[in-house]
Amino acid sequence: MDSILVALLIPFAGTALGSAFVFFMRGDLPVQLTKILLGFASGVMVAASVWSLLIPAMEMDGGIWPVTAGLLAGFAFLLLIDYITPHLHASGEEEGPHSKLSKTTKLALAVTIHNLPEGMAVGVAIAGALSADVGMSVAGAIALSLGIAIQNVPEGAIISMPLRAAGNSRSRAFGVGALSGIVEPIGGALVLLLASVVTPMMPYLLSFAAGAMLYVVVEELVPEASLGEHSNLATVGFAIGFALMMVLDVVMG
């Protein structure tokens, strides 16, 4: 039980840690560092989607079609949420239907939306580890949780620092950044509560979580990392993040 609780809370701790950078740094994050962090987060999420979610899903009964259906459903779900919810990208670009919500609220919505599938992914991995029929391990679930937490550290900083630069207090910037990650343990816990229903659907749910995470990479992280100069730094960050998550999954899984 303790390992399950740890796996659920680790990603939230990563977001809170990254948001706490606002207490130690002045101004906004340097552009070069932002590029590296965005690339790093992208690499971690892509590797986690492949090794922790898609490959285990394909090794289960049912073949490729449930995995394909779940993957596309994950993309479609995030596309729908992005379309109907007003939010703000970290770069400052607004998206979604017209709304009178403040920019701070829209930015918090954006991060919350993108953290939800990560929490669900951890919950699905834990549910798979608890099921004797799936063949996943608790160590593998913790590796996924740790990988997501690592990519949440720069994400938390990328959110809290611009909020501080926009005139919010350090406490408010930290609070918004940290609380944006609270949906991760909540999403994971909800999946676990439905574990008896989840287990037969495991190939669909693992690939669904992978599709949702990959959507965040393609829609949010990579475009922002590629804007302007120094995009090669994002590529270096991607390589490091991908390699780190791959090692974590293979060693701990």
Backbone bond lengths (Angstrom), bond angles and torsions (degrees), N, CA, C in turn:
res aa  C-N    CA-C-N  psi(-1)  N-CA   C-N-CA  omega(-1)  CA-C   N-CA-C  phi
1 M - - - 1.467 - - 1.525 111.77 -
2 D 1.346 116.51 -39.81 1.466 119.67 179.90 1.528 111.36 -61.87
3 S 1.341 116.29 -40.57 1.467 119.68 -179.42 1.525 111.07 -66.43
4 I 1.328 116.65 -33.37 1.461 120.59 177.92 1.527 109.79 -66.02
5 L 1.328 116.24 -45.49 1.468 120.54 179.68 1.518 110.89 -63.01
6 V 1.322 116.65 -41.34 1.464 120.81 178.24 1.525 110.57 -61.47
7 A 1.334 116.48 -46.12 1.463 120.64 -179.52 1.521 111.47 -60.92
8 L 1.332 117.18 -36.11 1.462 120.74 179.82 1.529 112.11 -71.11
9 L 1.331 116.77 -35.34 1.469 120.66 -172.51 1.522 114.24 -91.42
10 I 1.327 117.77 -20.91 1.468 120.23 -176.63 1.535 112.52 -56.22
11 P 1.356 120.28 -46.66 1.476 118.44 -179.75 1.523 113.12 -60.65
12 F 1.345 117.31 -39.27 1.458 120.67 177.63 1.522 110.85 -63.04
13 A 1.332 116.61 -39.54 1.467 120.44 177.85 1.523 111.08 -62.17
14 G 1.341 116.88 -36.82 1.458 120.35 177.47 1.516 111.97 -63.22
15 T 1.337 116.70 -43.49 1.466 120.83 178.04 1.521 110.97 -62.93
16 A 1.335 116.79 -43.87 1.470 120.57 -179.99 1.528 111.27 -64.19
17 L 1.330 116.39 -39.99 1.465 119.95 178.83 1.520 111.06 -62.93
18 G 1.322 117.15 -45.38 1.454 120.07 178.86 1.520 112.05 -64.10
19 S 1.334 116.59 -39.28 1.468 120.41 179.15 1.520 111.14 -64.78
20 A 1.341 117.24 -28.82 1.469 121.50 -178.74 1.523 112.51 -69.16
21 F 1.343 117.36 -11.87 1.467 119.41 176.85 1.523 111.37 -57.89
22 V 1.324 116.18 -24.04 1.464 120.50 -176.93 1.527 111.29 -63.77
23 F 1.329 117.96 -22.02 1.460 121.38 179.44 1.527 112.49 -81.45
24 F 1.341 116.75 -16.43 1.466 120.36 -172.78 1.518 113.76 -115.52
25 M 1.339 117.29 -10.32 1.464 120.62 -176.75 1.524 109.82 -121.54
26 R 1.308 115.63 147.71 1.458 121.19 177.99 1.524 109.54 -104.13
27 G 1.317 115.70 143.75 1.458 120.06 178.28 1.513 111.95 71.38
28 D 1.320 115.79 -158.55 1.458 122.01 -178.79 1.520 110.04 -92.54
29 L 1.325 115.86 166.53 1.455 120.23 177.09 1.521 109.84 -67.48
30 P 1.334 119.13 140.25 1.465 120.74 174.83 1.528 110.47 -57.54
31 V 1.324 115.86 145.90 1.464 120.49 -176.77 1.527 111.03 -58.88
32 Q 1.331 116.93 -43.66 1.462 120.01 -178.38 1.526 111.29 -61.41
33 L 1.333 117.01 -42.45 1.461 120.79 179.65 1.524 110.69 -66.68
34 T 1.322 116.14 -40.13 1.466 119.95 178.17 1.525 110.88 -59.88
35 K 1.335 116.62 -42.12 1.467 120.80 179.54 1.527 110.70 -61.60
36 I 1.327 116.19 -45.93 1.459 120.15 -179.63 1.524 110.55 -62.50
37 L 1.334 117.17 -43.71 1.459 121.16 -177.74 1.523 111.82 -66.29
38 L 1.328 116.66 -40.94 1.466 119.94 177.56 1.524 110.77 -63.47
39 G 1.342 116.20 -43.17 1.459 119.48 177.85 1.516 111.49 -64.70
40 F 1.322 117.11 -41.16 1.462 121.96 179.20 1.529 110.54 -60.63
41 A 1.342 116.22 -48.06 1.462 120.14 179.01 1.523 111.20 -59.86
42 S 1.329 116.55 -40.00 1.468 120.75 178.60 1.523 110.92 -62.33
43 G 1.328 116.84 -45.06 1.458 120.68 -179.25 1.517 112.47 -62.34
44 V 1.332 116.41 -42.66 1.469 120.59 178.60 1.518 110.52 -61.52
45 M 1.329 117.64 -45.47 1.459 121.02 -176.18 1.521 112.23 -68.80
46 V 1.328 117.60 -37.75 1.471 120.00 178.25 1.528 109.97 -66.82
47 A 1.332 117.40 -45.45 1.459 120.32 179.50 1.526 111.42 -63.83
48 A 1.336 116.83 -41.46 1.462 120.12 178.21 1.526 110.97 -63.63
49 S 1.326 116.44 -38.95 1.464 120.12 179.35 1.523 111.20 -62.65
50 V 1.332 116.56 -38.78 1.466 120.41 -177.02 1.525 111.41 -78.84
51 W 1.360 117.35 -58.14 1.462 120.09 -172.00 1.521 113.25 -78.05
52 S 1.323 118.14 -36.30 1.461 120.21 -175.16 1.520 113.64 -90.73
53 L 1.340 117.37 -19.91 1.462 119.47 -173.13 1.531 113.23 -122.68
54 L 1.321 118.07 -57.74 1.469 120.26 -173.35 1.534 112.33 -71.14
55 I 1.315 117.67 -46.65 1.469 119.59 -179.18 1.531 111.48 -62.95
56 P 1.362 119.93 -47.29 1.475 118.64 175.31 1.531 112.69 -59.73
57 A 1.343 117.66 -36.32 1.462 120.14 179.32 1.519 111.21 -64.91
58 M 1.336 117.33 -39.68 1.458 121.08 -179.19 1.528 112.49 -71.92
59 E 1.340 116.89 -21.33 1.459 120.51 179.27 1.524 112.71 -82.41
60 M 1.326 117.16 -7.27 1.464 121.16 178.99 1.526 109.99 -87.23
61 D 1.334 115.23 169.46 1.457 120.17 177.70 1.526 110.27 -64.99
62 G 1.309 115.56 144.48 1.461 119.89 176.88 1.507 113.54 122.25
63 G 1.346 117.49 -20.70 1.448 119.51 176.70 1.514 113.70 78.85
64 I 1.317 115.45 -158.80 1.451 122.04 -171.49 1.517 113.63 -80.28
65 W 1.340 117.45 -25.35 1.469 118.64 -170.91 1.524 113.91 -68.61
66 P 1.335 120.10 -42.40 1.469 117.96 174.90 1.529 112.89 -60.57
67 V 1.330 115.88 -36.43 1.469 120.16 179.24 1.528 110.51 -66.61
68 T 1.328 115.58 -42.61 1.467 119.61 178.80 1.516 111.02 -63.80
69 A 1.341 116.02 -44.29 1.465 120.05 -179.94 1.528 111.01 -63.08
70 G 1.332 117.07 -44.21 1.461 120.09 179.76 1.515 112.33 -64.71
71 L 1.340 116.65 -40.81 1.460 121.01 179.26 1.527 111.33 -59.87
72 L 1.326 116.43 -48.83 1.463 120.35 -179.50 1.526 111.24 -66.76
73 A 1.332 116.93 -34.85 1.461 120.02 177.78 1.521 111.06 -65.31
74 G 1.346 116.99 -36.53 1.455 120.20 177.32 1.515 112.36 -64.04
75 F 1.332 116.17 -43.05 1.460 120.05 175.19 1.526 110.74 -61.06
76 A 1.341 116.57 -45.98 1.466 121.12 -176.72 1.533 111.24 -64.11
77 F 1.330 116.68 -38.28 1.462 120.34 -179.20 1.525 111.26 -63.75
78 L 1.322 117.29 -47.94 1.468 119.96 178.94 1.515 111.69 -66.94
79 L 1.330 117.41 -35.01 1.460 120.41 176.76 1.522 110.27 -61.83
80 L 1.334 116.59 -42.94 1.465 120.89 178.53 1.526 111.04 -64.45
81 I 1.338 116.90 -46.26 1.460 120.39 -179.83 1.522 111.14 -61.75
82 D 1.337 116.67 -42.27 1.461 120.53 177.81 1.524 111.32 -61.55
83 Y 1.331 115.93 -35.60 1.465 119.97 -176.19 1.525 112.09 -73.53
84 I 1.335 117.54 -39.96 1.462 119.98 -172.47 1.530 113.19 -91.48
85 T 1.338 117.60 -12.62 1.461 120.39 -176.29 1.518 110.66 -108.93
86 P 1.327 117.97 123.19 1.471 119.42 175.89 1.515 109.99 -68.97
87 H 1.323 116.60 128.66 1.454 119.37 -179.85 1.515 109.84 -153.28
88 L 1.313 114.47 173.01 1.459 121.92 -175.30 1.513 108.80 -127.71
89 H 1.339 117.04 128.19 1.451 120.44 175.32 1.523 109.23 -71.37
90 A 1.326 115.94 158.99 1.471 119.96 179.12 1.513 111.19 -61.22
91 S 1.322 117.38 -23.89 1.458 120.70 179.21 1.521 112.88 -76.59
92 G 1.355 116.44 -9.94 1.454 120.50 -179.72 1.508 113.81 102.04
93 E 1.328 118.60 -5.59 1.457 121.72 -179.58 1.516 110.20 -78.02
94 E 1.339 116.52 127.41 1.457 120.74 179.65 1.515 110.11 -85.21
95 E 1.368 114.67 148.85 1.445 120.19 -179.33 1.517 107.99 -150.85
96 G 1.339 116.44 153.24 1.449 121.18 -179.19 1.508 110.03 102.91
97 P 1.360 117.57 175.44 1.442 120.99 -178.60 1.526 112.13 -63.51
98 H 1.336 115.45 156.64 1.466 120.92 -178.66 1.520 110.39 -58.34
99 S 1.296 117.79 137.01 1.455 121.81 -177.92 1.520 109.73 -152.64
100 K 1.354 115.80 154.68 1.454 121.51 176.94 1.525 111.44 -93.72
101 L 1.315 116.58 10.06 1.457 120.07 177.32 1.529 110.29 -62.70
102 S 1.324 115.77 146.45 1.462 119.52 178.45 1.528 110.20 -69.27
103 K 1.329 115.25 161.61 1.464 119.69 178.98 1.522 110.88 -63.59
104 T 1.335 117.12 -35.12 1.457 120.02 177.75 1.518 110.87 -61.79
105 T 1.329 116.63 -43.81 1.461 121.10 179.79 1.518 110.90 -64.95
106 K 1.331 117.07 -41.37 1.464 120.08 179.52 1.519 111.59 -65.24
107 L 1.321 115.95 -38.56 1.455 119.26 178.72 1.527 110.30 -65.97
108 A 1.332 116.39 -41.24 1.465 119.91 177.46 1.526 110.78 -63.52
109 L 1.333 116.92 -38.76 1.464 120.68 177.97 1.522 110.99 -62.28
110 A 1.327 116.19 -41.44 1.461 119.80 -178.83 1.522 111.01 -60.09
111 V 1.327 116.43 -46.86 1.463 119.92 -177.97 1.526 110.45 -68.67
112 T 1.332 116.34 -40.12 1.467 120.06 179.40 1.518 110.82 -61.40
113 I 1.334 116.87 -43.89 1.463 121.53 178.35 1.519 110.75 -57.27
114 H 1.320 115.97 -44.49 1.455 120.10 -174.29 1.527 113.04 -80.76
115 N 1.339 117.79 -17.10 1.460 120.43 176.39 1.522 112.35 -82.34
116 L 1.325 117.77 -25.23 1.459 120.94 -176.52 1.526 113.07 -57.95
117 P 1.333 119.63 -50.33 1.476 117.68 -179.99 1.518 113.75 -64.17
118 E 1.335 117.25 -25.90 1.459 119.28 176.92 1.528 110.22 -67.54
119 G 1.334 116.85 -43.29 1.456 120.13 176.23 1.515 111.90 -63.23
120 M 1.326 116.12 -40.73 1.467 120.12 177.41 1.526 110.77 -62.36
121 A 1.329 116.62 -38.84 1.465 120.36 179.93 1.520 110.81 -61.64
122 V 1.345 117.07 -42.72 1.460 120.33 178.00 1.520 110.40 -64.32
123 G 1.331 116.91 -42.73 1.459 120.66 178.79 1.517 112.33 -61.44
124 V 1.322 116.65 -42.05 1.463 120.86 178.46 1.522 110.49 -64.74
125 A 1.340 116.88 -41.87 1.465 120.43 179.66 1.527 111.25 -63.89
126 I 1.336 116.87 -40.62 1.464 119.94 177.79 1.526 110.38 -65.70
127 A 1.341 116.69 -43.76 1.460 120.36 178.15 1.524 110.78 -59.43
128 G 1.325 116.88 -39.42 1.456 120.74 176.93 1.515 112.15 -64.87
129 A 1.342 116.88 -37.91 1.462 120.68 179.53 1.526 111.32 -68.66
130 L 1.332 116.85 -31.60 1.464 120.91 -179.34 1.520 112.70 -79.51
131 S 1.322 116.82 -15.14 1.459 120.70 -179.07 1.526 110.38 -93.47
132 A 1.312 116.02 129.80 1.467 120.49 179.79 1.520 111.88 -71.34
133 D 1.334 117.15 -16.52 1.463 120.74 -175.03 1.527 113.38 -90.50
134 V 1.322 117.51 -9.00 1.465 120.17 -172.21 1.521 112.08 -97.75
135 G 1.312 117.84 -38.35 1.460 120.17 176.67 1.508 114.84 85.98
136 M 1.340 118.54 17.89 1.460 121.78 174.34 1.526 108.94 -94.49
137 S 1.327 117.06 158.32 1.464 120.67 -177.62 1.521 111.32 -110.90
138 V 1.346 115.10 155.83 1.464 120.06 175.73 1.525 109.73 -63.80
139 A 1.341 116.89 -37.21 1.462 120.41 178.02 1.527 110.97 -61.46
140 G 1.333 116.80 -38.58 1.464 120.57 177.03 1.514 111.54 -64.62
141 A 1.343 116.82 -39.66 1.465 120.69 177.63 1.522 110.80 -64.64
142 I 1.338 116.67 -40.19 1.462 120.38 178.46 1.530 110.27 -67.77
143 A 1.337 116.59 -35.98 1.469 119.52 176.99 1.521 110.54 -62.15
144 L 1.332 116.89 -43.34 1.466 120.60 176.67 1.523 110.28 -61.83
145 S 1.335 116.58 -45.25 1.458 120.93 179.67 1.521 111.32 -61.20
146 L 1.329 116.62 -42.04 1.461 120.91 179.50 1.525 111.25 -66.36
147 G 1.325 116.41 -40.93 1.467 119.74 177.88 1.515 112.13 -62.06
148 I 1.337 116.17 -42.49 1.466 120.06 177.89 1.531 110.20 -64.95
149 A 1.332 116.37 -39.48 1.465 119.83 178.55 1.517 111.42 -62.12
150 I 1.326 116.56 -41.05 1.469 120.93 179.57 1.521 110.39 -60.86
151 Q 1.345 116.96 -43.99 1.463 118.35 179.63 1.523 111.28 -74.67
152 N 1.336 118.39 -18.80 1.463 121.02 177.16 1.524 112.28 -74.80
153 V 1.338 117.55 -23.52 1.468 119.77 179.95 1.527 111.01 -61.79
154 P 1.339 118.92 -55.27 1.470 117.36 176.37 1.516 112.92 -64.29
155 E 1.341 117.40 -32.50 1.464 119.75 179.25 1.516 110.75 -63.24
156 G 1.345 116.67 -42.28 1.460 119.88 177.72 1.519 111.85 -61.84
157 A 1.343 116.81 -41.12 1.465 120.45 178.92 1.522 111.28 -67.32
158 I 1.334 116.38 -40.16 1.465 120.45 -178.90 1.521 111.17 -65.26
159 I 1.327 117.13 -24.46 1.463 120.74 178.11 1.520 111.32 -86.88
160 S 1.343 118.03 -48.78 1.457 120.42 -172.62 1.528 112.74 -71.47
161 M 1.331 117.77 -35.54 1.455 120.03 -176.94 1.537 112.74 -65.48
162 P 1.348 118.96 -46.46 1.467 117.90 176.12 1.526 113.24 -63.58
163 L 1.331 117.18 -32.29 1.463 119.36 177.73 1.523 110.33 -65.43
164 R 1.316 117.15 -38.59 1.464 120.97 176.23 1.515 110.77 -66.45
165 A 1.339 116.21 -42.94 1.463 120.59 179.99 1.524 111.47 -64.12
166 A 1.342 117.03 -26.79 1.471 121.20 -179.49 1.526 112.16 -80.83
167 G 1.338 117.87 -0.09 1.450 120.54 175.47 1.511 115.72 111.18
168 N 1.328 117.95 -2.49 1.461 120.30 177.31 1.530 110.18 -75.01
169 S 1.329 116.13 152.77 1.460 119.77 176.88 1.522 109.88 -67.47
170 R 1.311 116.08 159.88 1.470 119.45 178.35 1.526 111.48 -60.20
171 S 1.333 116.13 -40.18 1.465 119.57 -179.33 1.522 111.08 -64.44
172 R 1.333 116.59 -41.37 1.455 120.17 -179.88 1.531 110.52 -67.83
173 A 1.332 116.15 -43.63 1.457 119.71 179.44 1.530 110.77 -61.33
174 F 1.339 116.60 -42.61 1.457 120.21 177.44 1.524 110.92 -64.37
175 G 1.335 116.52 -44.86 1.463 120.66 -177.95 1.520 112.60 -60.82
176 V 1.335 116.55 -45.23 1.464 120.10 179.57 1.523 110.49 -64.17
177 G 1.343 115.72 -43.99 1.461 119.20 179.83 1.516 112.60 -63.57
178 A 1.336 115.98 -45.43 1.468 119.81 -177.80 1.521 111.81 -68.23
179 L 1.335 116.51 -44.72 1.467 120.03 -176.85 1.526 112.11 -67.95
180 S 1.338 117.03 -22.03 1.462 118.48 177.00 1.524 111.41 -63.04
181 G 1.343 116.50 -21.00 1.456 120.25 179.78 1.512 114.57 -92.52
182 I 1.340 117.74 -1.75 1.460 119.86 -176.60 1.526 111.43 -68.68
183 V 1.340 116.83 -21.44 1.462 118.90 179.71 1.523 111.61 -69.16
184 E 1.328 117.70 -17.75 1.466 119.91 -178.19 1.530 112.13 -67.65
185 P 1.353 119.84 -54.92 1.463 117.27 175.73 1.524 113.17 -64.89
186 I 1.337 117.18 -30.99 1.464 119.71 178.34 1.527 110.26 -65.64
187 G 1.347 116.05 -47.09 1.461 120.13 178.76 1.518 112.02 -62.01
188 G 1.341 116.70 -41.23 1.453 120.38 178.40 1.513 112.35 -65.19
189 A 1.343 116.71 -40.74 1.464 120.76 179.69 1.530 111.53 -66.21
190 L 1.329 117.07 -38.62 1.472 120.17 178.41 1.522 111.07 -62.76
191 V 1.336 116.25 -40.33 1.466 119.45 177.28 1.521 110.44 -62.52
192 L 1.347 116.99 -41.73 1.462 120.49 -179.29 1.524 111.93 -66.14
193 L 1.327 117.08 -35.25 1.463 120.51 178.04 1.523 111.52 -63.09
194 L 1.328 115.52 -26.93 1.459 120.77 179.74 1.534 111.04 -102.43
195 A 1.334 116.24 24.43 1.459 120.52 -172.32 1.520 113.02 -57.17
196 S 1.324 117.31 -37.67 1.469 119.33 -178.92 1.516 111.41 -64.64
197 V 1.335 115.97 -31.48 1.461 120.43 177.50 1.526 110.37 -83.58
198 V 1.334 115.66 -31.78 1.460 121.56 -174.32 1.528 112.31 -69.34
199 T 1.353 116.75 -40.07 1.465 120.66 -171.29 1.532 113.97 -53.61
200 P 1.337 120.23 -48.62 1.470 118.51 178.97 1.528 113.59 -64.62
201 M 1.324 116.29 -21.27 1.465 121.29 -177.98 1.530 111.77 -98.25
202 M 1.323 117.35 11.67 1.458 121.17 -170.81 1.531 114.47 -54.22
203 P 1.349 120.52 -45.76 1.477 118.29 179.35 1.526 112.63 -59.28
204 Y 1.337 116.41 -38.75 1.463 120.08 178.41 1.531 110.88 -66.55
205 L 1.339 116.18 -43.66 1.458 119.34 -174.38 1.529 112.82 -72.32
206 L 1.333 116.77 -38.99 1.459 119.19 176.77 1.527 110.82 -61.38
207 S 1.322 116.18 -45.96 1.466 119.54 -178.99 1.529 111.12 -72.52
208 F 1.336 117.71 -30.21 1.468 121.20 174.84 1.528 109.80 -61.34
209 A 1.346 116.41 -47.47 1.463 120.49 178.61 1.522 110.75 -61.60
210 A 1.345 116.62 -39.25 1.468 120.04 178.21 1.520 110.66 -63.19
211 G 1.328 117.06 -44.15 1.462 120.34 179.33 1.513 112.23 -61.81
212 A 1.339 116.36 -41.17 1.466 119.89 179.34 1.523 111.05 -65.17
213 M 1.336 117.37 -41.45 1.462 120.67 179.23 1.528 111.41 -67.10
214 L 1.331 116.58 -40.58 1.463 119.71 178.79 1.524 110.94 -66.64
215 Y 1.319 117.22 -32.78 1.465 120.16 176.40 1.529 110.05 -60.29
216 V 1.333 116.18 -43.81 1.464 119.96 179.44 1.528 110.42 -60.28
217 V 1.334 116.31 -41.48 1.463 120.21 179.94 1.523 110.75 -62.83
218 V 1.327 116.70 -48.69 1.470 121.50 -174.79 1.526 111.95 -71.78
219 E 1.323 116.21 -39.76 1.462 120.93 -174.31 1.527 112.83 -83.35
220 E 1.335 116.22 -36.63 1.456 119.49 -169.08 1.532 112.95 -111.43
221 L 1.317 116.74 -56.83 1.465 119.84 -168.23 1.524 113.21 -74.80
222 V 1.335 116.99 -50.90 1.469 119.82 -176.42 1.525 112.27 -63.44
223 P 1.351 120.08 -46.90 1.473 118.53 178.58 1.524 113.10 -58.32
224 E 1.343 117.60 -41.28 1.457 119.92 -179.16 1.525 111.10 -69.68
225 A 1.333 116.60 -35.08 1.464 119.83 178.52 1.521 112.18 -70.13
226 S 1.335 116.89 -23.39 1.465 121.18 -175.51 1.521 113.05 -92.98
227 L 1.329 117.78 -8.16 1.457 120.59 -178.75 1.526 111.02 -69.67
228 G 1.329 117.01 138.99 1.453 121.38 173.49 1.519 113.67 68.45
229 E 1.334 114.72 -152.54 1.460 120.92 -177.12 1.533 111.47 -85.05
230 H 1.314 114.78 171.86 1.466 123.49 174.28 1.524 113.27 66.88
231 S 1.332 118.48 25.01 1.460 119.50 179.16 1.528 111.29 -65.94
232 N 1.343 116.88 -22.50 1.465 118.88 177.87 1.525 111.55 -65.21
233 L 1.333 117.43 -26.32 1.457 120.39 176.19 1.527 110.57 -65.95
234 A 1.324 116.21 -35.87 1.458 120.38 176.93 1.526 110.39 -63.95
235 T 1.338 116.14 -37.35 1.462 120.09 178.18 1.521 111.04 -64.02
236 V 1.329 116.34 -41.60 1.469 120.40 176.88 1.527 109.98 -62.74
237 G 1.335 116.41 -44.28 1.458 120.25 178.27 1.515 112.05 -61.41
238 F 1.344 116.77 -39.46 1.457 121.43 178.26 1.522 110.52 -60.61
239 A 1.334 116.36 -46.70 1.463 120.70 -178.64 1.527 111.36 -60.47
240 I 1.337 116.67 -43.35 1.463 120.45 -179.85 1.528 110.54 -65.73
241 G 1.334 116.71 -45.52 1.457 120.56 -179.91 1.519 112.49 -63.13
242 F 1.330 116.54 -43.40 1.466 121.28 179.75 1.525 110.24 -62.49
243 A 1.322 116.11 -47.29 1.472 119.95 -178.27 1.528 111.29 -63.71
244 L 1.336 117.07 -41.49 1.451 121.01 -179.04 1.527 110.99 -62.58
245 M 1.342 117.11 -47.11 1.457 120.65 -179.02 1.515 111.28 -66.95
246 M 1.320 117.50 -36.67 1.457 121.25 178.40 1.530 110.28 -62.84
247 V 1.333 116.83 -44.02 1.456 121.10 178.68 1.527 110.93 -64.21
248 L 1.331 116.75 -44.46 1.461 120.87 179.13 1.520 111.28 -57.50
249 D 1.328 115.83 -45.74 1.460 119.54 -176.57 1.515 111.62 -67.83
250 V 1.329 117.01 -42.27 1.475 120.23 -178.01 1.527 110.36 -70.03
251 V 1.330 117.62 -42.88 1.471 120.98 -177.15 1.518 111.44 -70.69
252 M 1.343 117.65 -42.32 1.457 121.59 -175.37 1.522 112.58 -92.30
253 G 1.329 117.41 -22.34 1.463 120.63 -177.15 1.504 113.12 -79.41
